[in-house]
Amino acid sequence: MRVYADNAATTYLSKTARDKLIECLDNFNGNPNSLHTDGQRTQEVLDEARAIVAGCINAKNPNEIYFTSGGSEADNQALISAARGLRNKGKKHLVTLNIEHHAILHTMAKLEKEGFEVTYLKPQPNGIVDIEDVKNAIREDTALVSIMFANNEMGAIQPIPEIGAICKEKHVLFHTDAVQAAAHLPIDVQAMNIDMLSMSGHKFHGPKGVGILYARNGIRLTNVIEGGAQERGKRAGTVNVPGIASMAVALKEGCDNMEQNMSKVRALRDRLIEGLKDIPYSQLNGDPVKRLPGNVNWSFEGVEGESLLLHLDLYGIECSSGSACTSESLDPSHVLTGMGIPVEAAHGSLRFSLDYENTEEQIDYIIEKVHSVVELYRSMSPYWEDLQNGIREHCIPEHM
Amino acid sequence: MSLYTDKVMDHFEHPRNVGVIEDADGIGEVGNPLCGDIMKMYLKVEDDRIVDVKFKTFGCGSAIATSSMATELIKGKTLDEALELTNKAVVEALDGLPARKIHCSVLAEDAIKAALVDYYTKSGKEMPESLVGFEPHED
């Protein structure tokens, strides 16, 4: 059996998105900046895509939607715009979480080098930030709060409406990286007081290489890519119309079917959580309820995540791990350690990110094979032996 | 190209010499859970020859594959031959490792050296010069 359970890494292109992509590649090949017929026909496709995206997140005006090369570029541009734009007004402080995506964290580090001060809030043990901490972190000179909608690794959903209200009250810009949330959770930028928001096409069955930055009217964006006057002069480069049009229909499809997809995927997620609970000295990472519908992140003591992942792959199950051995840096997941999970438990973590295409049969297959690989690698782990013999101490309780 | 060679995947999927030798003549353990790798090697020695070797490893795919290959390379060899095993030889026998996984092969070499040190210490035989003052690498 083949089970794709890595939808937080990327999703497959939906049929609707694929059809739109092919249609545009075949029929709308003009440059929307050209004044001739071909160009203007393509401009209409772009306008339509912008209106669709604006509708999906309840943006007031389609001109608040900027197309980018992906979620990372949108994150970079949001932070850089807020910081550099407000520096002249004496704002030199930024607030974020220590469990954000590296597109946020590395941009923050860059801004620190430019003289900004950044507060990295640590979430509670369930992976969710305490809104009091957000409130207390905001200062007179705070330019921006950037807090992700939902975490990509352990799925915890942050209190976005509450943070939006705080930022509005304190007159601080609020950006959220909604890459994992878009088309999976309801988003209303007006009701939630979101000033800027990032999305990525391939996380909701659209194509790779396209993303979206929503920036409320009145926010002055700073270019990350300089050149022509595309995207109202804020993002140079000939516009990828087929990718954008395809992404827009994928987003709409996800939003139109959100209720039914959420309930189906949540049921699969909870089935997997129930099925893994009996493995001793293992735990679910992240809040059990306020989490992305498809996310299951689990730590198993005494074993290492990459070996589990590779062996599951031999069984046809595709997932990911927060182990150091799966990262280029040789450090375990900054998300898991950042929310206080011991390094040893982060090494032995697996992430399954499910989707509406998964089935109950597949979930039961995952449950069976995870039990078998954890048992196998514990049987050959000297670390597990030490834990059993009391030579080393457990960091996860025997039962959840 | 995939991350691991066919040889690495073969040794990962079918690791050789996994287990424990209850009456081992030398035991070596290197690594720690914070780094995410621990290797433990057991040697059975007769007439200065390694007649049996077993290992247990906590670690990634390449940690398991390098442990397995290292045990294959020293099984049946004399102590002097085993002493000459280098991490490079393990990597070559596996048809290569990704750069960031080379440290796994260093750990495998160290685990064998640690087991040999334990053997010489326990048996009271004279420690070969190359093992005097042996310290495993920092992971």
Interface residues (C-beta under 8 A of the other chain):
Chain A: G302 V303 E304 E306 S307 L310 H311 L314 S323 A324 C325 T326 E328 L330 P332 V343 E344 H347 Y377 M380 S381 P382 Y383 W384 E385 R392
Chain B: M9 F12 E13 P15 V18 G19 E29 P33 L34 C35 G36 D37 I38 M39 K40 K56 T57 F58 G59 C60 G61 S62 A63 I64 R100 K101
